[in-house]
Amino acid sequence: MRSYVLKPGETLGLQDARGTEVGVAAGDVWLTQPRDAVDYVLRPGERTCVRRRGKVLIYAFKDSKVELSGGGTVLGIWPRGTSVQDGPRWPSFVALLRLAPVFGA
């Protein structure tokens, strides 16, 4: 198992992660992947398995510890607001609006 600590607003990028299990030991994260109509919000103790090929982005809402088991290549950890040329962008306003009820906003 590989563990990564993310600060608020940081994004962990994965490539070729199909079959990788993603769990959260601390914090709250948002997981999204291309061609998947469902995004996932994971809290401590929750896990999900990546079902699609391609890139996966895991965004930290607050200090978080993410655990990965299985394949998948870590592309890096990007700070909040990183440009698309340098890495993934932080979640769009529309995506955050969809998640607002989850966090009581």
HELIX and SHEET records of a PDB file:
HELIX    1   1 PHE A   93  LEU A   99  1                                   7    
HELIX    2   2 ALA A  100  PHE A  103  5                                   4    
SHEET    1   A 4 ARG A   2  LEU A   6  0                                        
SHEET    2   A 4 SER A  64  SER A  69 -1                                        
SHEET    3   A 4 GLU A  21  ALA A  26 -1                                        
SHEET    4   A 4 ARG A  47  CYS A  49 -1                                        
SHEET    1   B 5 TYR A  40  LEU A  42  0                                        
SHEET    2   B 5 VAL A  29  THR A  32 -1                                        
SHEET    3   B 5 VAL A  56  ALA A  60 -1                                        
SHEET    4   B 5 THR A  11  GLN A  15 -1                                        
SHEET    5   B 5 THR A  73  TRP A  78 -1                                        
END                                                                             
